[in-house]
Amino acid sequence: MRIDTLTYNNIQTQGAQRRAWLRQNSPHHLQQCATLMLQALQVRQRSASRSTLVLGAGACTEVPLYELARDSDEVVLADYDLASMRQGRDELISLTLRKKVRLLSCDISGGVSADLNRLIGQKRWDKLVAQGAQVVFDVAADCLEQCPVPHPPEIEGMHAGEFGVVISSLVVSQLFSYPLLDVLDHIQRIAPSYLGEQERHRRYQEASQKIRVCVIQEHLHLLRELVDVGGIVVLLSDVRGFVFDVSVTDNDAQHRRTLPIMPRGLAELVGESFTVLEEHHWEWITDLPEEGKLGRGYEVVGYVLSTVK
């Protein structure tokens, strides 16, 4: 499963060195992330819990952990990748602040990848491949339709209303992208010539869209459940990716190709669960173009949210 490769991938893309690269190439991204997270500490009500939760913390590349720990009674970092969280915590020089940081290794989706992998493993793919791409993607759609999405995810070590600030840090798109990539990875292994056929398979596309929306809804439900009365939620999410072939890309559509990540209607889903206090949009670059290799980046939305409707 793709989720099992997180530690290896995060070593390449997170931590102090990556943060230094972002300061040089996407400083606005780091600034925006930090500003929204720290703003939440300021606008939470005084009666709310002084504990802070960061979902998808990783190595805290974009998370201002020093400031969060300084202004919280406790900071809980939650991610599937325990090694990266240790790396992020260990950057804190102050032993007092480090002791405030608790690490929680968990699958924030509640096990969607594992459940989907189990469903995939129950099928006789050797026989299905012989029947053609239509049948293969029909059965793949079956797996997606049958995959349970917890309502909301139950995560050991977290309790309802425990946190005055709950931060979802660029993780929600991963919660559905990894399971969907697992399906395509499996099809590529068993029938590489079928890869790409999914674009023409309506039922598979509808099942993919449905699981995206379900995962987002339940993640929002989880955020709402975990935040204390008077607390604040910060949701940061990639909404579109883009690739480009020149170093200067500001609003230059001629040199970039956009790739959708989030289904349409994210703003409406957010508005159904929360009152939006702040909404910001920006872009960040993850890779610069090189000879024979396109540059990559993402369009991001950042929300500061209240449960008061």
N, C-alpha and C positions, 0 to 999 in steps of 0.2 A: 504494500500500500504506500502511496505517496507520503502519507503522514509519517511513516516510519523513517523517511529520509530527512526529516526536518533538522535533526542535529547536524548531519553532514552539510546540508545546504546552508544552515544558519552560520556555520563556521566561515563560509565564503562570503556571506552577505550582511553580517551583523557585527556589532561590537565597536570598540574604540577606533580601530582603523577605518571602519566603514563610516563612522560618524565624522571623522576627520575628512574623508573623501566628500561626504555630503556638505560639510561646511564650505568646501571649495566649489562644489558643482551644483548643489541645491540648498543653499543656506536658508532660503525662504521656507522650505519644507520643515526643517528642524525648528525654525522660529514659530511657524504656525502650530505645529504639534505641541510644543512647549507652552505657548501662550494659552491655548484652549484648555490644556490639562491644569495649568496653574490657576486659570480663571475659575475653574470649578471649585478649587479650594477656597477662593475668596467669596463666592456667591452661595455656597451651601449655607443653610441656616445654622445658627449657633447651637440649636437643639439637636442637630443631626449628629450621627456617629462621627468620630474623628478618625475612623479607619478608612483606608483607601485601597481599592482593588484595581489591578491592571490586568485585563484579559488579553492574551496574546503578547505578553511582555517581551518574550525572547530575551535578548541580551540588553534590552533597554536602549537600543540605538537611538530611538526618537523620544524616549521617555526621560524627562528631567527627574531622575530618581532622587538625587540629592535634595532637591527642593520638596518633592513629595514626602520623603522621609522626615525632613526637618519640620514640616508643618502637619504631620499626621501622627497619631498615636501608634499606628501600625500600617505598613504597606504590604499587601499580599500580591505577589507576582504569580500569575497563573498561566501556564503554557504546557504544551506537550513536551517541550524540550527543556529538561531540567538543567543540562550542562550549560546552555546559553543563559538561563536565569542566574545560575551561580556566577557566571562570568560578569553579568551586569551588576549583581550585588557586590561582587568583590572589587569593583571599581571604586566603591565608596571607601575613602581613606579613614573616615571616622568609625571606630568600633561601635560607638553608641548608636550611630545611625544604622550601621549594618545589622545590629541586633533588632532593630525595628522592622526589618524586612523578612517576611516569611515567604518561602517558596512552596508552590503547590503544583506538582506535576499532574496534569489531567488532560483529557480530551474535551475541549470546550463544547464540541458539538454534541456530546453525550453518546458518542460511539457510532455515528452515522457511517464512517468509513468501514469499521469492523462489521457492522450489520450488512452493508452492501457487499462486502467481500464474502461474507458467509452465503448470501443469496447467489452470488456469481458462482461460488464453488459447488453449488448443488445442481448446476445444469450440465447436461452432456454436450459440451461444446463441440466435441469431435464430430458428432452426428449433425449438429445444427449447421456447422460450417458448410457441410456438403449440400445443404438445402438452399444456400445462397444468402446474399447480404440482407435481403428483406427479412428473412426469418431470424437471422442473427440479431438485427437491430430491434425486431419485435420482442425477442426474449430479453435483450438488454433493457428495453423500455419496461418490460415486466418487472425486472429487478428494481429499477428505479421507482416504479409505482408501488411496489411492495415494501420498500425500505422504510422502516419506522423512523420518524423524526421525533425525538422526545419532546414532551409538552409540559414545561420546558425541560431542557437538559438538567439532570440531577448530578451535581458535582460534589463529591465528598470533600468536606473541609470548608464549604461555603454555606451560609445560612441566610434565610430570608431577612431582609432589612438590616443586614450586618454592617453595611458600608455607607459612609456619608458621601463618598465619591466613588463612582464605578466608571472605569475607562475601558472602552473596547478599542484597542490600538491596532488598526489596520489588519484585523484578523477575520472579519466576517466573510469576506470574499473567499478566503482560504477554506472556510468551513464547508462550502458547497463545491468549490473548485477541485479540491483534492479527491473527493469521492467520484466526481464526474470524470476526472482524469484517470482514476483507477479503472473505470469501465473502458475507456478508450485504450489505455495501456494493455488491458487484457485482450481486447479485440486485435490490437496490433500484433500481439504475440501469437494468437491462434490463426489470424487471417489478415496479414498485413495489407493485402490488396483491397480489403474492404474499408480501410481507414479513409475517411472522407465521405463515404456513403451516408454517414449520419446526417449530413447537411440536407439530404434529399428525403430523409425519413421523418415524416410529419409527427408520427406518434412518439418517436424517440425525442424529437425536439420539444414536444409538449411535456413529456415526462421530465426532461431535463429542466425545463423552465419551472415546472411545478415544484421540484425538489429545491431549486434555488430559492423560490419564494417561501417555502415552508421553513427552510433553515434560517432565513433572515427573520421571519416572524418569530420563531422560537428563540432566536438569539436576542431579539428585542424584548421578548417576554422574560428571558433570563435577566437582562439588565434591569428591567423594571422590578422584578422580584427581589433582587439582591440589594437594591439601593434603599436606604433608610428614608423615613418620612422627613421631608425637608432637604434631602440629599440631591446630588446633581449627577447626571450621566453625561459622559463625553463619548461620542461615537465618531471615530475616524475610519473612513473606508475608501479604498480605491473604487472608482466607478467605471473608468475606462483606461485601457492601456494604449500606448502609441509607440510606433517605431519610426525612426527618422534617419536620414542619411547625410545630414549636414550638422555642424556644431551649433549653429544659431537657429533655433526653432520657434522663436516667439511668433505665435499666430501665423506661421508659415505653412498653410495647408498643402502647398505644392510639394513639400519635402517630408510629409509625414502621413502615416496611415494609422487610423484609429481602430482599436479593437474593443468591442463592448465586453464588460465584465459583469456589472450589476444589471439585473433586469430593470426595465422601466417601472416606475412607481415606487422607488425606494422612499422618496420624500413623503408620499402618501402613507406608506407603512409606518414610517417614523412618526408622522403626525397622528396616527391612530392611537399610538401608545404614550406619546409625550407631548408636552408643550415645548416648542422650539424657542430657546432663548437667544441662541446665536447660530448662524449658518455661514460657513466660509468655504470657498472653492479655491483650489490652487493646483499646481502641477509640480512634479518632482522627477528628476532624471535618475535612473538607476544604473545606466551604462551609456558611455559615450560611444559614438560611432568610430569604428576602426576600419582599416582596409579589409574589405570582404565581410564586414560585420556591421549590422545596423545598430544604432543607438536605441535605447528603450527608456520609457518613462510611463508615468501614470497621472491621470487626473484624479483628484481627491476631493471628497467632501468631508467637512468637519462640523459636527453639531455639539452644542452645549444644550442639555435637555433637562427639563424638570418634569416630575410626575404629576405636578399640580395642573389640572385641566381647567 
